Amino acid sequence: MPRLLSPEVHRAIRRSRTAALRVAAATLAGQLTLAAGIVAADALRKRREVDPHLVPEHAPQTARVEDNELRTYTFGQHLYDDMVEAIDAAQDFVYLASYIWKGDEVGQTIKDAVVRAAERGVLVCVVYDAFANLVVPRAFQKFPEGVHVLRFPVMRTWLPIIDIRSTGRDHRKILVVDGRVGFVGGYNIGSTYADSWRDTHVRVTGQAVWELENAFVDFWNRHRARGHGPILPDSGTDVWDPSIVAARNEPSRVIYPVRALYLEAIDRARHRVWITQGYFIPDREIKGALLAAANRGVDVRVIMPARSNHVLADVVSHSYYSELLEGGVHLHLYRDVMVHAKTMTVDGRWATIGTANIDRLSLQGNYEINLEVTDPDQAAVMEDIFRTDLENCDEVLLEDWEDRPWPRKAIGRFLRPLQVLL
């Protein structure tokens, strides 16, 4: 028969638990207070600084993948011009999803194009994320009759920890026109992104457009409500082309394949793993996969912004640098402008372009979509873009990184647990 604990032992256990909870609460409060201070200081800095830097302008590059044409963009204005051209040529339907849709000149240009399409009888369905557009004037978010709008709500549950199917932002950026042309990548819609952010997007022409069309249709039909617009036809496809496949994170179905896509490709690498990320906060498995690849002689390189638009993401990301550098991973910081791309290429044979960052929010939280392209021609395009970007980067060297002031090291370690929120 088990021996019963004495009342004194029970009281001691309760006191220990209470003390541990108080320490944890105090630590969390300290982390959140420090984080708030860092964010506030960064906001003041941004108000004082005027950033005149523009992104290097490079023409889009094109590759043939089976029966499809892929056109890859690294300069926003080129992308927006082609998006408007595609919308203006629409005869049947326009499906457009954007995480952020600014009410500025570029935003108005895209809005005018979808309105014109609706006025000539084209079915127009639009999705944007309400939380990401809280600062956008509500007047801009109103569309005339004929444009069907799904405003993905800020809150879909009051119990996000319990009801994980109702969490996650709609972080996708998709445009599909008539099932003949589709666009996907990291670019939101706005004037800043036209020439001041370095991002990557791809236009698909051919039967693989179904991958993007199907992603939009499934999301629309799952989340539409009365008043949003019609149920969209779910066509299925006769084409099974493994060279271009869309991986879709869908919190409502508790499906997160993009993370597995990254892990699988890194695990296969024998020569090169070249990654470009706006926010790079790898979890244990991805960090381990990168270190294992570097250990077996793979050239592992990551391009990130020297200073992103989310200072906390930078601070937490910095806490990983020493371990990655010691393990042979090369880190490169993009100068002057925000790099926001979400791409990776492996061994000159495989590439991905999409909306998912290597962080918890993208890989285990948000609605995301990445195209996986297994083709040497498209991989060559991505490698060429990566080499060009390296010319605008400074490499982080271990000895220099270890010489940074100790307060910066301490802040990074202290705030690292907040990665679950980033």
N, C-alpha and C positions, 0 to 999 in steps of 0.2 A: 504494500500500500504506500503511495507517495507521501512523503513527509510534508506537512503543511508549514508554510512560512509564518513566522511570528508577526504580530502586528507591527513591531518595530521595523522589521525588514520591509514590510509593505509600505510603511511610511517613508522609509529611505528610498525605495524604488520610485515612489510618487514624486518625492522631492527631486530626484535625479532627472526624471522625465520633465518635470516643470522647468528645471534649470536649463536642460538641453533645448527645450522649446523657446525659452526666453533668449538664449544665445542665438539660436537660428533666426528668431524674429528680429533681434537687434542687428544681426549681420545683414539680413535682407533689407532692413530699413536703411542701414548704412550704404549698401550697394545702390539702392534706388535713389537715395539722396545725392550720392556722388554722381550717379548717372545723370540726374536732373541738372546738377551744376555744370557738368561737362556739356550737355546739350544747350543749356542757356548761354554759356560762354561762346560756344560755336556759333549760335544764332547771332550774338553781338558781333562776332568777327565777320560773319557774312554780310551784315548790314554795312560795316565799315569798308569792306574791300570791294573794289570794282574789278571784275575779272574780264579782261579784254581778249582772252585767248580763244581761238577758234580751232576746230578740228582740221587736221590735214584733209584736203579734198582729194579723194581718189575715185576714179570711175568704177562702177559696178563690174564684177567679173562673172563670166558665164561658163557653165559646164553642162555637158550632156550626160544624163544618167538614165540609161536604158532609153525609154521613149519620152523622157521628160527633159525639160530645160530648167536649170536652176540658175538664178541670177542673184548674186550675193552683194549686199549693200553695206558700206561702212560710212556713208555720208548721208545724213537724214534727209536733206532736201531732195536728193536723187530719188529716195524711196517715196517721199510724199508726192512728187511729181508723177511717178509711175502708178501710185495708188489712185490718184485723181483720174488719170488717163483710163485706168481699168474700170473705175466706177462710172465714168462718163460713157464707156462703151457697153455697159450692162444692158441686157435685153430681158433677162428672166429674173434674177435675184441678186441682191447684195447682202452678205452677212458680214457684219463688222463687230469685233469685240476689242476693247482697249481698256487696260487697267486705268490709265490716266488719259484724260482728254481735255486739254487746256482750252479755255475760252479766249485764245489769242488769235493772231493772224493765221497761223497754220491750222489751228483747231477750227476756225471759221471756214477756211478753204475746204477742209474735209467735210465739214457739216453741210456746206453749200452743195457739194458734189452729191452727197446721199439724198439731200432734199430734191435736187434736180432729177435724180434717178426715180424717186417716188412719184414725182409729178408727171413723169412720162409713163407711169404704170408698172414700174419695176417693183417687185416685192423687196422691201428694205427692212431688215431686222438688225437692231443695234443693241449691244450689251456694253455697259460700263460699270465699274465698281463705285458704289456710292461713297464708301469710306475714303478711297483714294482721291475723290473729287470733291471733298467737303469744302475746299477753298475756291472751287470753281463757281462762279455766279449761277444761281439757280435759273436765271433767265436763259443762260446759254444752254442749260440742260433740257430745255423744253424744245420739242420738235413738232412740226406741223402734222396734221392728220395725214396718214399714209406712211409715216415712218413708225414702225413698231419698235418700242423701246423697252428693254428689260434693265431696270436699274437695280443691280445686285445689292441687296440691302446691307446697311451697316451692321445690324444685329439680326441674326436668325434664330437665336436661342438665348435665354438668360442663364443657361447652365452649360457653357462651352466645354468645361472639363468632363462633364458627364456625357453630353451629347456631341461626340466628336464629329459626327456626320454633318453637323450644322456649323462647323467652324471653317476657317480658311477664307482668304480673299480670292476674288477672281483676278488673278495676276496675268492672264493670257492676253496676247496681242495677235489677233487673227483678222484677216480680210479674205473673203472668198467671193468671187464674181462668176456667176453662171456655171459654176462647176468646171470652168476652163482655166482659171488662174487663181492662185492663192498666195497669200503673204503671211509670214510668221517670223518672229524674232523678238529682240529686246526693246525695239523702239516703241515708246508711248507716242501720243500725238501732242505736239506742242512746238512752239517756235524755238525754245531753248534747245530742243533735241535736233533741230534742223541743221545746225552748224556748230554747236558748242559742246555736244556730248559725243563721245566715240562709242558707237553701238554697232550691232550686226543684225541684219535682217535678211531673209531670203524670199525670193519670188519663185513659185513653182508653177510651171505650165506643162500640162499633160495629165495623164490619168492619175498620177499620185496626188493631185489636188483633192481627190476624194478623202485622203487622210485628214485634211484640214476641214473640209466640208462636214465630214462625219463628226468631228470633234465639236464643231459649232452646233450642229443639229442635236446631238445628244445632250449637250449642256442646256440648250434652249428648251427642248421638250421636257427635260427633267425639272427645270427651275421656273418655267413660265407659269403665270397665273392668269386668271380672267382679266382681260384688258391689255395684256402684253402683246397679243397677236396670235396668229394661227399656229396650230401644231405643224411642224415642218416635216416634209417627207423624209423617211429614213430608208434610203434606197438600197443599202448593201452594195457590194461591188463584185464584178466578175474577175477583177484583176487582183492577183496576189503577188505583189512585187516586193521581195524582201530587201531590195536595195534602198527603198525609202519608206520608213515606217514612223508613225507618230506615237510617241509615248505620252500618256496623259495622266497627270495626277488628278484624282477626283475624290476629295474628302467625303462627299455624300455617299460614296460607295466604298470608302476606306481602301482606296487603291492608289499606290504611290510607285509607279514603275520607273520614274525618271532616275531615282537614286540607284536602282539596280542597273539601269543603263550605264551610268557613270562607272559603277563598280566593275561591271562585266568587261567594259572596254579597257579599263586600267589593268585589270587582271590579265588580259590577253597581250598587252603591250610587250614588244621585244626591243624596240628602237627608240620611239619618241612618244611622249605624252605632253602635248602643248595645250594649255588651258588659259582662257581669258574669262575673268569674272569681275563683275562690279562689286560683289560682296562675297568674300571667300572665308567661310567659317566651317571647315570640314569637321564632320563627326568622326568618332573613333575609327569606324571602318574605312571611310574614305581616306583619312589621314594615314591609316595603316597600309592601305593599298598603294598610295603614292610612295610611301617610304619603302615598301617592299619592291616596287618597280625600280626606284632609284638604286636600291641595294643590289639588284641583279643587272645593273648597268644601263637601264633605260634613261634617256635624257628627259627628265621631268622638269618642265618649266611652267610657271604660273605668272600671267600678267594681271595686275590689279591697279586700281587708281592710287596715286600717291596720296590723294585726299579725296574720299568719296563724299557724297551728299548726306551720309548718315554717319556721324562721328562715332557713335557707340559701336557700330559695326566695325569701324576701323580699329578702335581700341581693343575689342575682343579678338579680331583677326590678328592683331600684332602679337597677342599672347601665344600664338602658334609658331611664329617665325623661327625662333631659336631651334626648336625641335626639328622643323622641316629643313632648315639650313644645315644643321648638323647631320641630318640623314641624307644629304646630297640633292635635295630639291632646290632648284634655282628659282628665286623670286625676283620679279621685275615690276617696278612701280612706274606707271604711266604718268608723264609730266603734264602739268598745266591744266588739263581738262579731265572731266569725269569720264572714265571708261565704264560702260554699263553692259557690255556684251556678255552673253552666256553661251560660250562655245568651248568645244574641245575637239582635238584631232589626234589620231593615234596611228603611228607607223605609216603615214601616207596612204592609208587604205580606208579609214573610217573617220567620220566627223559627226558632230551634233551641233545644231543651231536651234535656239529656242528661247523660252521665257524663264527657265528655272535657274536660280543661283545655287551655288553650293553652300547652302546654309539650311538651318532647320525649317524656317518658314516656307521655303520653296520645296524642299525635298520631303517634308513630313507635315505640311500644313496647307499650302495654298493650292488652288486650281492652277495647273501649269500645263504647258505642252512643249515638247522638244521633238524636232525631227531628227531621226537617226538615219544617216546616209552612209551606206557602205559602197564606196566607189572611189577609185584612185583619182579621177579627174576633179571631183568636188573636194576631196582631201587635199589635192595639190593647190586648189584655190585657197582653202583655209590655211594651209601652211604658208603660202605666199603672203596672205594678210597678216599672219602672226609675225613673220620676219620683218615686214614693214613696220608693224607696231613696235617691235623691239628697238627700232631706230629712235623712237620717241620715249624710251624707258631708261631708268637708272636701275642697275642690278643691286640688290641688297646683299652685302657681303657680311659673313658671320662676324668677323672681328669688329667691323664698324657697328653692327647691330648690338653686339654685346657691350659696346662702349656707351650706349645711350644712358641718360641720367637714370639713377635708381628709382626716382618717383614714378617715372613712366613705366618701368618694369613692374613696380608694386601695383600700380593702378590696373594694369592689364591683368595681372594674376587675380586681383580682388574682384574685378568685374567679369571675369571669364564665365562664372556660373550663369550670367544673364544671357548666355548664348541660346538658351532654350526659348527666349523671347525674340530672337533675331533671325 
